[in-house]
Each structure stands twice: as C-alpha cells, then as structure tokens.
Amino acid sequence: MATTQISKKRKFVAELNEVLTRELAEDGYSGVEMDIRGEPYGLLAAHPMVPLVSLHHVEYLDSLYPSRNQIDSLKILMNAYQVDPNRILQQSICYDTKRKWSLSISWGYTIQIYPLLLSANNLTMLLQTFKTWWSWSDRPFVFNTRHVSNNLCQHPIVYFLDQAKKVGRIGTRTIYSQFGPKFGKVCYRPEYIKAMAVKKIVVSSLKMDLEYWHKATQRQCCEIMDGGSIKDGTMKIRVRKCRATDIMAV
C-alpha cells in the first residue's frame, strides 16, 4: 500500500513538474529548484521571487496542507496554479497599522498574520522549517533563513487555501481558512487573541501578466479592504501593484 501511494505521488508530481517546466521554458525562465527534506512550509510561504518550476522528492516532505495527504495537497496546489499560473506562491505583504499587524500572503497556498510589526526584509526571509537534502541539517543553504522564535507570541497565525476560482476574464478570488498557530500552542496576549478572531481571509486580485517576469520584478503589495473591518470573522484583502505610499519597511 505504501509503495502504491509513493508511486501515485511521484506520478502526480512528475505531471505537475512537466507542466511547470514546459510552460516556463517556452518563455525563457529558469525559475527555482530546491531540494529539501521535512517541513516545506517555510519555503513555500515566502517563495523566492521567481516562477515556481518544480517540486522534488515529495515523498521526503511533510504534507503541504495539514490534515491532507500529499496527493490531495498537490491537487489543491495544482488547482490554484490553473487559476493563475504566474501568481502561484508569489508573496505579497501588507500592514494593518492600527492593529499593528503584519500580513504575508503566499498566493494559492497560505497567509500569515503576525500580531506585531515586522519589516518586509524579515517577512521575505524563509522560516527555517526544513532540512538540507544531503545532511538533514539546518545549514547551509544558498539563501538566508530565520529561525522559528521560541516566543509563542511571535509565531504567525496561519491560514491555508480552501478555494481558488476565476472571477470574470482577468480576476481571481482565493479563500483561506484559519489553521491556527503553526509552530506551537496559542499565545494568550490580548493582541494575539484579537488576531485569532480572524477565521477566514478572502483575497481578490487580477491575474498576473506573464510580462511581469520580463520586467524588473518587485513583490506586489496587498491592502485590507472595507477600512480594515472584520465581519463574521472574515477579512477581505486585495493584492495589487505597490504604490509609493505603501509601507514596505517598519
């Protein structure tokens, strides 16, 4: 049974990688390929600012989505990819300055709410949730990483994709549901409890133009809609190009 499951994973990933590699190669992109072991969340939540090319050795990775097996997880990711292939896993950052929250969106995968203000440089640095491929260790990597804090109140509240769909010809809507603290128990400080009241996040965006990758690339920004109001536990966010007035460092 285990052998059958591994074979299914490899077959599905091979098909996914073939689609990713073929479409990007036609447009002259090399993208990113990284071999890691263990928990891939930190990498996928702050993916390097290049198109996703391939996922390797998934049998050595924890499931991409909690409470899902790896095959179902890959199907969810593939569905989001089909809605907007150029935006998949692309990170957008925004701030709720009134509540002093930092938000990071990895489109089609996850959203993080930190109930504190973190710099964009910090948010774009990969959380060290994974191990090196060859040595099963925390180092070295060819990119910078940050350790998961021992302070529970500095852990992000994590949301995972529930639904991705097209809206009209050029729009998309993705919905993410709260998983909770990803890396430990709940913090009971008032500011953390307030952030935990957000149970669902709805993200709207325009499809990312393929020409975006021909230009000097810059991460897109996001903004909290409806004046930051949270209705019935739901927050609405829009992803868009960054403006000069956007706060990208705090």
VEXROLO-95425 format. One record per residue: residue number from 0; residue in three letters; chain; x, y, z of N, C-alpha, C in turn. Coordinates in steps of 0.001 Angstrom, whole numbers, always signed. Last residue first. Example, Ala and Ser with C-alpha at 12.3 -4.5 7.8 and 13.67 -1.06 7.14 Angstrom:
REM VEXROLO-95425
(1, SER, A, (+12850, -2250, +7080), (+13670, -1060, +7140), (+12900, +30, +7870))
(0, ALA, A, (+13190, -5690, +7800), (+12300, -4500, +7800), (+13200, -3300, +7800))
This chain:
REM VEXROLO-95425
(249, VAL, A, (+9249, +48678, +8376), (+8810, +49282, +9636), (+9923, +49132, +10663))
(248, ALA, A, (+8602, +48862, +4940), (+9595, +48641, +5994), (+9112, +49336, +7252))
(247, MET, A, (+6634, +49466, +3242), (+7305, +48193, +2997), (+8416, +47934, +4001))
(246, ILE, A, (+3698, +51062, +2857), (+4748, +50856, +3856), (+5359, +49490, +3611))
(245, ASP, A, (+2848, +52913, -39), (+2802, +51664, +718), (+3974, +51575, +1681))
(244, THR, A, (+3140, +55094, -1642), (+2673, +55333, -276), (+2630, +54061, +574))
(243, ALA, A, (+3795, +54182, -4112), (+4838, +54908, -3375), (+4453, +55098, -1914))
(242, ARG, A, (+2437, +50841, -4369), (+2421, +52280, -4606), (+3503, +52942, -3762))
(241, CYS, A, (+2469, +47623, -5960), (+2830, +48518, -4857), (+2783, +49978, -5300))
(240, LYS, A, (-375, +46073, -7428), (+974, +46624, -7541), (+1235, +47568, -6378))
(239, ARG, A, (-2331, +43903, -5232), (-2153, +44850, -6338), (-689, +45265, -6414))
(238, VAL, A, (-4868, +42151, -3569), (-3470, +42160, -3997), (-3355, +43060, -5220))
(237, ARG, A, (-7051, +42811, -898), (-6815, +42913, -2339), (-5319, +42948, -2605))
(236, ILE, A, (-9039, +41155, +1546), (-7759, +41738, +1133), (-7695, +41786, -388))
(235, LYS, A, (-11187, +40856, +4311), (-11045, +40914, +2856), (-9784, +41693, +2487))
(234, MET, A, (-11943, +38599, +6939), (-11194, +39772, +6483), (-11061, +39704, +4963))
(233, THR, A, (-14425, +37340, +9059), (-13833, +37336, +7718), (-13156, +38664, +7405))
(232, GLY, A, (-15949, +37250, +11347), (-14673, +36558, +11362), (-13941, +36550, +10039))
(231, ASP, A, (-18076, +38913, +10724), (-18317, +37479, +10917), (-17023, +36679, +10820))
(230, LYS, A, (-15833, +41208, +9455), (-17245, +40880, +9609), (-17419, +39370, +9673))
(229, ILE, A, (-13633, +43583, +10175), (-13690, +42124, +10151), (-15130, +41728, +10461))
(228, SER, A, (-12297, +46445, +8482), (-13331, +45802, +9295), (-13302, +44283, +9107))
(227, GLY, A, (-10556, +47912, +6985), (-9985, +47010, +7984), (-11015, +46283, +8825))
(226, GLY, A, (-11988, +49255, +5092), (-11474, +50009, +6229), (-10909, +49147, +7336))
(225, ASP, A, (-12428, +47365, +3100), (-13529, +47747, +3996), (-13039, +48449, +5255))
(224, MET, A, (-9259, +45541, +2899), (-10420, +46246, +2376), (-11416, +46596, +3487))
(223, ILE, A, (-5830, +45845, +3033), (-7003, +45331, +3726), (-8196, +46187, +3334))
(222, GLU, A, (-3667, +45172, +309), (-4319, +46130, +1198), (-5574, +45507, +1785))
(221, CYS, A, (-398, +44256, -824), (-1804, +43963, -581), (-2371, +45042, +326))
(220, CYS, A, (+2034, +44286, -3515), (+1549, +44622, -2181), (+111, +44144, -2021))
(219, GLN, A, (+4490, +42268, -5194), (+3303, +43089, -5152), (+2880, +43303, -3702))
(218, ARG, A, (+8008, +42512, -5602), (+6863, +41872, -4972), (+5671, +42819, -4992))
(217, GLN, A, (+9282, +43118, -8791), (+9097, +43623, -7438), (+7894, +42907, -6847))
(216, THR, A, (+11503, +42799, -11552), (+10423, +42308, -10709), (+10453, +42916, -9310))
(215, ALA, A, (+11762, +44391, -14424), (+12468, +44357, -13136), (+11432, +43999, -12076))
(214, LYS, A, (+10011, +42137, -16703), (+10386, +43443, -16171), (+11240, +43270, -14921))
(213, HIS, A, (+9165, +39691, -17338), (+10124, +40289, -18265), (+10668, +41611, -17728))
(212, TRP, A, (+7226, +39052, -15535), (+8523, +38404, -15353), (+9573, +38904, -16332))
(211, TYR, A, (+5038, +40417, -16534), (+5592, +40824, -15238), (+6993, +40265, -15055))
(210, GLU, A, (+4046, +39141, -18689), (+5047, +40178, -18950), (+5701, +40673, -17662))
(209, LEU, A, (+2011, +37625, -17673), (+3289, +36959, -17906), (+4399, +37967, -18156))
(208, ASP, A, (+112, +39165, -15129), (+517, +39147, -16533), (+1873, +38472, -16661))
(207, MET, A, (-1961, +37677, -12802), (-637, +38242, -13034), (-246, +38059, -14497))
(206, LYS, A, (-5335, +38641, -12485), (-4363, +37633, -12897), (-3033, +38309, -13193))
(205, LEU, A, (-6093, +40655, -9646), (-6097, +40455, -11088), (-5086, +39366, -11414))
(204, SER, A, (-7710, +39526, -6607), (-6571, +40040, -7377), (-6868, +39917, -8856))
(203, SER, A, (-8742, +38998, -3235), (-9071, +39248, -4642), (-7852, +39835, -5339))
(202, VAL, A, (-9167, +36837, -574), (-8189, +37636, -1319), (-8636, +37767, -2768))
(201, VAL, A, (-10447, +36431, +2583), (-10796, +36387, +1159), (-9879, +37347, +415))
(200, ILE, A, (-10005, +34503, +5422), (-9490, +35647, +4659), (-9810, +35433, +3187))
(199, LYS, A, (-11328, +33628, +8613), (-11280, +33403, +7165), (-10777, +34668, +6487))
(198, LYS, A, (-11072, +34360, +11232), (-11189, +32934, +10930), (-11037, +32632, +9439))
(197, VAL, A, (-9837, +36446, +13475), (-9954, +36359, +12012), (-9930, +34882, +11638))
(196, ALA, A, (-9249, +36113, +16101), (-10666, +36278, +15769), (-10901, +36263, +14265))
(195, MET, A, (-6543, +36206, +16388), (-7140, +34873, +16252), (-8623, +34944, +15900))
(194, ALA, A, (-6180, +38888, +16939), (-5843, +38397, +15602), (-6451, +37020, +15351))
(193, LYS, A, (-6949, +38865, +19630), (-7695, +39672, +18655), (-7428, +39190, +17235))
(192, ILE, A, (-4960, +37264, +20734), (-6340, +36777, +20758), (-7194, +37551, +19755))
(191, TYR, A, (-2819, +39017, +20460), (-2810, +37746, +19727), (-4225, +37173, +19641))
(190, GLU, A, (-3436, +41090, +22165), (-3260, +41389, +20745), (-3269, +40120, +19889))
(189, PRO, A, (-3553, +39758, +24717), (-4754, +40340, +24096), (-4603, +40589, +22596))
(188, ARG, A, (-1853, +36579, +24881), (-1820, +38036, +24995), (-3021, +38623, +24248))
(187, TYR, A, (-1668, +33865, +24643), (-2893, +34423, +25221), (-2794, +35920, +25501))
(186, CYS, A, (-769, +31766, +21951), (-374, +32849, +22853), (-1653, +33515, +23365))
(185, VAL, A, (-1164, +28255, +21558), (-1694, +29606, +21384), (-1084, +30554, +22413))
(184, LYS, A, (+1699, +26176, +20698), (+454, +26475, +21373), (+72, +27941, +21177))
(183, GLY, A, (+3200, +25863, +17401), (+3121, +25649, +18840), (+1760, +26004, +19401))
(182, PHE, A, (+3292, +26708, +14732), (+4501, +26164, +15349), (+4410, +25961, +16859))
(181, LYS, A, (+951, +27806, +13769), (+1576, +26710, +13026), (+2637, +25991, +13842))
(180, PRO, A, (-2048, +28621, +15238), (-596, +28784, +15338), (+84, +27569, +14705))
(179, GLY, A, (-4529, +28055, +12634), (-4115, +28363, +13998), (-2629, +28625, +14056))
(178, PHE, A, (-5870, +27909, +10310), (-5353, +26654, +10853), (-4978, +26843, +12313))
(177, GLN, A, (-8485, +29618, +8755), (-7500, +29590, +9840), (-7150, +28161, +10246))
(176, SER, A, (-8646, +29568, +5175), (-9242, +29340, +6492), (-8158, +29180, +7550))
(175, TYR, A, (-8992, +31552, +2280), (-8084, +30852, +3193), (-8741, +30743, +4566))
(174, ILE, A, (-9767, +31901, -1098), (-10273, +31921, +273), (-9389, +31024, +1133))
(173, THR, A, (-9417, +33984, -3947), (-8957, +32841, -3165), (-9418, +33010, -1725))
(172, ARG, A, (-10319, +34988, -7114), (-10659, +35078, -5700), (-10169, +33807, -5012))
(171, THR, A, (-9381, +36985, -9962), (-9366, +35744, -9183), (-9825, +36030, -7756))
(170, GLY, A, (-9905, +38323, -13333), (-9863, +38375, -11874), (-9781, +37004, -11225))
(169, ILE, A, (-10310, +38345, -16039), (-8964, +38678, -15555), (-8845, +38701, -14032))
(168, ARG, A, (-12900, +37543, -16696), (-11789, +37177, -17585), (-10436, +37353, -16933))
(167, GLY, A, (-14585, +36480, -13665), (-14560, +37137, -14970), (-13368, +36678, -15795))
(166, VAL, A, (-12571, +34976, -11544), (-13670, +35935, -11487), (-13631, +36732, -12787))
(165, LYS, A, (-11634, +31639, -10690), (-11542, +32794, -11572), (-12775, +33670, -11384))
(164, LYS, A, (-10691, +30442, -7421), (-11513, +30440, -8627), (-11307, +31723, -9415))
(163, ALA, A, (-9952, +28378, -4722), (-9404, +29326, -5702), (-10274, +29270, -6946))
(162, GLN, A, (-10106, +27560, -1272), (-10771, +27659, -2569), (-10068, +28684, -3444))
(161, ASP, A, (-8459, +27304, +923), (-9655, +26468, +837), (-10188, +26406, -588))
(160, LEU, A, (-5148, +27654, +2048), (-6108, +27800, +957), (-7250, +26793, +1063))
(159, PHE, A, (-4689, +28446, +5525), (-4390, +27668, +4328), (-5518, +27802, +3313))
(158, TYR, A, (-3110, +30538, +7894), (-4318, +30219, +7129), (-3893, +29447, +5884))
(157, VAL, A, (-1749, +31133, +11137), (-1605, +30604, +9781), (-2961, +30232, +9188))
(156, ILE, A, (-143, +33516, +12982), (-1400, +32776, +12870), (-1519, +32400, +11399))
(155, PRO, A, (+3367, +33267, +13741), (+2248, +33730, +12923), (+1005, +32882, +13147))
(154, HIS, A, (+4865, +33924, +16945), (+4534, +32985, +15874), (+3386, +33539, +15037))
(153, GLN, A, (+5260, +35455, +19101), (+5854, +35948, +17861), (+5628, +34982, +16699))
(152, CYS, A, (+4254, +34118, +21218), (+3533, +35323, +20814), (+4136, +35982, +19579))
(151, LEU, A, (+6086, +32108, +21774), (+4825, +31758, +21123), (+4106, +32976, +20563))
(150, ASN, A, (+9421, +32268, +21286), (+8337, +33047, +21892), (+7036, +32766, +21136))
(149, ASN, A, (+11253, +31087, +19745), (+10826, +30332, +20924), (+9667, +31013, +21646))
(148, SER, A, (+10793, +31440, +16193), (+11017, +32003, +17525), (+10553, +31052, +18629))
(147, VAL, A, (+12483, +29764, +13710), (+11177, +29915, +14345), (+11410, +30335, +15795))
(146, HIS, A, (+15127, +31581, +12103), (+14648, +30511, +12973), (+13235, +30814, +13467))
(145, ARG, A, (+15462, +32364, +8685), (+15300, +32822, +10068), (+14686, +31690, +10886))
(144, THR, A, (+17880, +32314, +5988), (+16697, +31814, +6685), (+16635, +32441, +8074))
(143, ASN, A, (+19198, +33041, +2752), (+19098, +33337, +4179), (+17802, +32769, +4763))
(142, PHE, A, (+20499, +30506, +546), (+19643, +31658, +821), (+19580, +31848, +2332))
(141, VAL, A, (+21749, +28178, +236), (+22250, +29265, -615), (+21399, +30518, -433))
(140, PHE, A, (+22422, +26702, +3452), (+21591, +26911, +2280), (+22185, +28063, +1474))
(139, PRO, A, (+24129, +24169, +5459), (+23977, +25516, +4896), (+22981, +25511, +3732))
(138, ARG, A, (+21722, +23789, +8154), (+22628, +24587, +7337), (+23519, +23648, +6529))
(137, ASP, A, (+20312, +21920, +9577), (+19724, +23251, +9409), (+20536, +24149, +8488))
(136, SER, A, (+20409, +18632, +7952), (+20775, +19621, +8966), (+20122, +20966, +8661))
(135, TRP, A, (+20572, +16467, +6200), (+19472, +16529, +7160), (+19767, +17538, +8276))
(134, SER, A, (+22432, +16451, +4150), (+22919, +16205, +5514), (+21826, +16212, +6586))
(133, TRP, A, (+21059, +16797, +1670), (+22142, +15824, +1811), (+22460, +15471, +3256))
(132, TRP, A, (+18979, +18706, +2042), (+18730, +17426, +1392), (+19802, +16393, +1738))
(131, THR, A, (+18357, +20399, +5158), (+19105, +20235, +3911), (+18875, +18829, +3364))
(130, LYS, A, (+14972, +20923, +6336), (+16350, +20464, +6495), (+17032, +20397, +5126))
(129, PHE, A, (+12627, +23493, +7425), (+13066, +22357, +6613), (+14535, +22040, +6875))
(128, THR, A, (+11977, +25859, +8553), (+11151, +24706, +8937), (+11657, +23416, +8309))
(127, GLN, A, (+12897, +28811, +8928), (+13678, +27570, +8892), (+12831, +26407, +9429))
(126, LEU, A, (+11329, +31088, +6790), (+11335, +30451, +8100), (+12022, +29093, +7992))
(125, LEU, A, (+13014, +33288, +4594), (+12369, +31998, +4793), (+12470, +31519, +6241))
(124, MET, A, (+12197, +36693, +4400), (+13224, +35703, +4722), (+12547, +34392, +5123))
(123, THR, A, (+10146, +38436, +4192), (+10544, +37744, +2963), (+11656, +36728, +3198))
(122, LEU, A, (+9948, +39492, +6738), (+8856, +38667, +6234), (+9236, +37887, +4981))
(121, ASN, A, (+12295, +41047, +6913), (+12082, +39913, +7809), (+11045, +38955, +7243))
(120, ASN, A, (+11832, +42972, +4995), (+13020, +42117, +4884), (+12884, +40872, +5753))
(119, ALA, A, (+9610, +44236, +6040), (+9449, +43434, +4827), (+10639, +42503, +4643))
(118, SER, A, (+9516, +43969, +9649), (+9975, +44582, +8404), (+9713, +43652, +7228))
(117, LEU, A, (+6572, +43684, +11624), (+7851, +43133, +11179), (+8243, +43795, +9871))
(116, LEU, A, (+4510, +44268, +14313), (+5039, +44841, +13078), (+6435, +44291, +12801))
(115, LEU, A, (+2190, +41702, +15314), (+3250, +42659, +15621), (+3776, +43168, +14290))
(114, PRO, A, (+768, +39315, +14844), (+194, +40404, +15636), (+1268, +41332, +16190))
(113, TYR, A, (+931, +38154, +11611), (+1758, +38358, +12803), (+1146, +39509, +13593))
(112, ILE, A, (-660, +35943, +9604), (-868, +37197, +10337), (+52, +37177, +11551))
(111, GLN, A, (-179, +34436, +6476), (+281, +34554, +7857), (-115, +35921, +8397))
(110, ILE, A, (-1590, +32174, +4163), (-1488, +33550, +4657), (-1017, +33485, +6105))
(109, THR, A, (-900, +29927, +1379), (-1066, +30259, +2794), (-1038, +31760, +3035))
(108, TYR, A, (-1599, +29364, -1505), (-1096, +28406, -517), (-1444, +28809, +915))
(107, GLY, A, (-2293, +31282, -3282), (-2644, +29913, -3630), (-2193, +28889, -2619))
(106, TRP, A, (+377, +33411, -2421), (-871, +33231, -3167), (-1083, +31761, -3556))
(105, SER, A, (+1151, +34097, +594), (+1760, +33260, -440), (+594, +32757, -1279))
(104, ILE, A, (+1119, +37077, +2327), (+315, +36169, +1506), (+1232, +35405, +563))
(103, SER, A, (+1401, +38445, +5483), (+2154, +37905, +4356), (+1285, +36881, +3636))
(102, LEU, A, (+1004, +41215, +7607), (+383, +40124, +6858), (+1258, +39724, +5677))
(101, SER, A, (+1196, +42492, +10853), (+1915, +42291, +9591), (+1308, +41075, +8904))
(100, TRP, A, (-500, +44854, +12916), (-381, +43513, +12362), (+457, +43554, +11089))
(99, LYS, A, (-1496, +47069, +14391), (-83, +46681, +14441), (+93, +45207, +14063))
(98, ARG, A, (-3940, +48114, +14041), (-3868, +46955, +14943), (-2427, +46501, +15172))
(97, LYS, A, (-3143, +50165, +12325), (-3967, +50456, +13504), (-3872, +49325, +14521))
(96, THR, A, (-1765, +48960, +10252), (-1007, +49798, +11188), (-1812, +50142, +12443))
(95, ASP, A, (-1535, +46194, +8790), (-2653, +46852, +9456), (-2025, +47693, +10563))
(94, TYR, A, (+300, +45753, +5786), (+274, +46026, +7223), (-1072, +46605, +7631))
(93, CYS, A, (+1452, +43240, +3434), (+769, +44478, +3811), (+688, +44565, +5327))
(92, ILE, A, (+2882, +41501, +683), (+2981, +41934, +2079), (+2137, +43182, +2300))
(91, SER, A, (+3008, +38513, -1227), (+2615, +39918, -1102), (+2565, +40257, +384))
(90, GLN, A, (+4620, +36027, -3151), (+4396, +36648, -1844), (+4026, +38118, -1971))
(89, GLN, A, (+3409, +33400, -5135), (+4068, +34706, -5075), (+3643, +35444, -3805))
(88, LEU, A, (+2158, +30952, -5472), (+3147, +31069, -4394), (+3840, +32427, -4322))
(87, ILE, A, (+1174, +31835, -8709), (+1216, +30785, -7702), (+2420, +30949, -6766))
(86, ARG, A, (+1016, +33623, -10785), (+994, +34165, -9424), (+1207, +33093, -8350))
(85, ASN, A, (+910, +32301, -13169), (+2030, +33220, -12959), (+2113, +33737, -11522))
(84, PRO, A, (-1481, +30785, -13087), (-171, +30118, -13048), (+993, +31049, -12757))
(83, ASP, A, (-4338, +30872, -11764), (-3398, +31954, -12092), (-1969, +31413, -12013))
(82, VAL, A, (-5718, +28411, -11929), (-6467, +29670, -11861), (-5578, +30848, -12245))
(81, GLN, A, (-3757, +26484, -11861), (-4555, +26597, -13083), (-5377, +27879, -13108))
(80, TYR, A, (-2841, +26792, -9230), (-1951, +27086, -10358), (-2750, +27296, -11635))
(79, ALA, A, (-5008, +25796, -7810), (-4687, +27224, -7708), (-3790, +27648, -8864))
(78, ASN, A, (-4734, +23103, -8585), (-5957, +23830, -8909), (-5723, +25335, -8848))
(77, MET, A, (-2264, +22475, -7475), (-2403, +22464, -8926), (-3658, +23220, -9361))
(76, LEU, A, (-2872, +22556, -4753), (-1897, +23498, -5302), (-2035, +23600, -6814))
(75, ILE, A, (-4675, +20402, -4643), (-5108, +21747, -4246), (-4182, +22793, -4856))
(74, LYS, A, (-2984, +18320, -5424), (-4148, +18647, -6258), (-4666, +20048, -5936))
(73, LEU, A, (-1231, +18240, -3306), (-720, +18640, -4617), (-1855, +18992, -5567))
(72, SER, A, (-2970, +17306, -1309), (-2307, +18609, -1175), (-1832, +19118, -2526))
(71, ASP, A, (-3592, +14756, -2233), (-4654, +15764, -2170), (-4067, +17170, -2050))
(70, ILE, A, (-988, +13668, -1921), (-1633, +13697, -3235), (-2732, +14751, -3260))
(69, GLN, A, (-476, +13869, +830), (+328, +14637, -120), (-319, +14726, -1498))
(68, ASN, A, (-3500, +14339, +2773), (-2343, +13570, +2339), (-1644, +14331, +1214))
(67, ARG, A, (-4295, +16805, +5225), (-4433, +16286, +3858), (-3249, +15387, +3562))
(66, SER, A, (-3779, +18060, +7581), (-4967, +17202, +7523), (-5275, +16721, +6111))
(65, PRO, A, (-2109, +20823, +6006), (-2410, +19990, +7176), (-3712, +19219, +6975))
(64, TYR, A, (-352, +20638, +2947), (-1520, +21174, +3654), (-1842, +20266, +4843))
(63, LEU, A, (+1936, +19224, +2285), (+1910, +20672, +2065), (+765, +21336, +2825))
(62, SER, A, (+3387, +16780, +4430), (+2270, +17197, +3594), (+2214, +18720, +3488))
(61, ASP, A, (+6992, +16695, +4353), (+5717, +16624, +5058), (+4624, +17121, +4123))
(60, LEU, A, (+9013, +14974, +1945), (+8468, +16210, +2501), (+7212, +15919, +3305))
(59, TYR, A, (+9770, +12785, +606), (+10600, +13141, +1759), (+10145, +14447, +2408))
(58, GLU, A, (+8128, +12652, -1529), (+7995, +11567, -556), (+8834, +11818, +696))
(57, VAL, A, (+8935, +14690, -3173), (+7830, +14969, -2246), (+7634, +13857, -1227))
(56, HIS, A, (+11198, +15327, -4836), (+11293, +14401, -3707), (+10171, +14610, -2690))
(55, HIS, A, (+10505, +18709, -5912), (+11275, +17470, -5967), (+11099, +16644, -4702))
(54, LEU, A, (+8719, +20740, -7952), (+8761, +20231, -6587), (+9422, +18862, -6635))
(53, SER, A, (+9549, +23520, -10096), (+9287, +22115, -9808), (+9359, +21829, -8320))
(52, VAL, A, (+9111, +26355, -10485), (+9464, +25449, -11569), (+9120, +24009, -11237))
(51, LEU, A, (+7562, +29399, -9887), (+7741, +28043, -9388), (+8026, +27117, -10560))
(50, PRO, A, (+9333, +32406, -10824), (+8253, +31434, -11008), (+8592, +30089, -10377))
(49, VAL, A, (+10674, +34335, -8067), (+10812, +33756, -9401), (+9664, +32779, -9575))
(48, MET, A, (+11419, +35208, -5372), (+10662, +35999, -6337), (+10984, +35585, -7776))
(47, PRO, A, (+10988, +32357, -3194), (+11828, +33341, -3900), (+11068, +33989, -5049))
(46, HIS, A, (+8206, +32168, -933), (+8908, +31637, -2102), (+9779, +32712, -2743))
(45, ALA, A, (+7222, +31850, +1706), (+7984, +33045, +1290), (+8862, +32649, +108))
(44, ALA, A, (+5922, +29451, +1934), (+5243, +30639, +2464), (+5950, +31933, +2089))
(43, LEU, A, (+7682, +27535, +1020), (+6523, +27849, +191), (+5784, +29097, +659))
(42, LEU, A, (+9593, +27462, +3126), (+9985, +27790, +1752), (+8793, +28246, +930))
(41, GLY, A, (+8068, +26737, +5371), (+8852, +27972, +5373), (+9271, +28416, +3988))
(40, TYR, A, (+6943, +24183, +4639), (+6125, +25384, +4807), (+6931, +26670, +4700))
(39, PRO, A, (+8076, +21691, +4386), (+8358, +22669, +3333), (+7700, +24024, +3554))
(38, GLU, A, (+9648, +19643, +6618), (+8520, +20572, +6555), (+8796, +21669, +5529))
(37, GLY, A, (+11731, +17306, +4953), (+10954, +17689, +6121), (+9804, +18625, +5810))
(36, ARG, A, (+14304, +18569, +2745), (+13599, +17493, +3435), (+12742, +18083, +4554))
(35, ILE, A, (+14971, +19869, -568), (+14927, +19968, +889), (+14225, +18733, +1440))
(34, ASP, A, (+16144, +21335, -3390), (+15965, +20033, -2774), (+16055, +20190, -1261))
(33, MET, A, (+14736, +23581, -5655), (+15442, +23407, -4390), (+15124, +22036, -3827))
(32, GLU, A, (+14636, +25656, -8384), (+14535, +24264, -7979), (+15352, +24105, -6702))
(31, VAL, A, (+13072, +28318, -10095), (+13823, +27863, -8928), (+13567, +26381, -8675))
(30, GLY, A, (+13492, +29791, -13359), (+12768, +29592, -12119), (+13658, +29079, -11004))
(29, SER, A, (+14150, +30208, -15992), (+14748, +29055, -15330), (+14071, +28763, -13997))
(28, TYR, A, (+12325, +31135, -18883), (+12592, +31279, -17462), (+13208, +30014, -16897))
(27, GLY, A, (+11368, +31253, -21552), (+12764, +31564, -21258), (+13101, +31739, -19801))
(26, ASP, A, (+8920, +30368, -22242), (+9071, +31813, -22076), (+10451, +32202, -21580))
(25, GLU, A, (+9183, +27673, -22286), (+8743, +28312, -23523), (+8925, +29820, -23462))
(24, ALA, A, (+9698, +27207, -19621), (+10801, +27095, -20574), (+10446, +27765, -21890))
(23, LEU, A, (+7158, +27414, -18513), (+8152, +28437, -18207), (+9315, +28402, -19186))
(22, GLU, A, (+5884, +25157, -19571), (+5315, +26486, -19795), (+6337, +27583, -19543))
(21, ARG, A, (+7595, +23037, -18706), (+7333, +23273, -20124), (+6858, +24698, -20361))
(20, THR, A, (+7541, +23204, -15889), (+8799, +23361, -16615), (+8560, +23712, -18072))
(19, LEU, A, (+4777, +22783, -15289), (+5501, +23974, -14844), (+6728, +24231, -15702))
(18, VAL, A, (+4286, +20245, -16490), (+3510, +21433, -16868), (+4273, +22705, -16525))
(17, GLU, A, (+6146, +18667, -15125), (+6206, +18762, -16584), (+5462, +19992, -17076))
(16, ASN, A, (+5294, +18873, -12514), (+6585, +19451, -12886), (+6715, +19614, -14387))
(15, LEU, A, (+2862, +17424, -12719), (+2872, +18835, -12322), (+4159, +19509, -12767))
(14, GLU, A, (+3833, +14884, -13414), (+2922, +15587, -14322), (+2902, +17079, -14018))
(13, ALA, A, (+5374, +14349, -11153), (+6020, +14365, -12467), (+5160, +15115, -13475))
(12, VAL, A, (+3391, +14337, -9202), (+4402, +15395, -9182), (+5111, +15487, -10519))
(11, PHE, A, (+2009, +11995, -9965), (+1326, +13290, -9949), (+2326, +14430, -10000))
(10, LYS, A, (+4038, +10052, -9699), (+3369, +10251, -10981), (+2721, +11626, -11040))
(9, ARG, A, (+4665, +10273, -6986), (+5689, +10542, -7992), (+5064, +10813, -9351))
(8, LYS, A, (+2207, +9538, -5815), (+2802, +10852, -5564), (+3777, +11213, -6669))
(7, LYS, A, (+1961, +6903, -6743), (+959, +7901, -7122), (+1509, +9315, -6944))
(6, SER, A, (+4156, +5751, -5467), (+4096, +5758, -6934), (+3103, +6801, -7425))
(5, ILE, A, (+3384, +6024, -2811), (+4587, +6717, -3280), (+4579, +6823, -4795))
(4, GLN, A, (+1143, +4310, -2829), (+984, +5731, -2526), (+2178, +6538, -3023))
(3, THR, A, (+2379, +1840, -3369), (+1387, +2382, -4301), (+1210, +3876, -4094))
(2, THR, A, (+3919, +1526, -1072), (+4588, +1639, -2370), (+3656, +2239, -3405))
(1, ALA, A, (+1923, +1240, +836), (+2816, +2399, +909), (+3509, +2625, -419))
(0, MET, A, (+840, -1213, +0), (+0, +0, +0), (+867, +1252, +0))
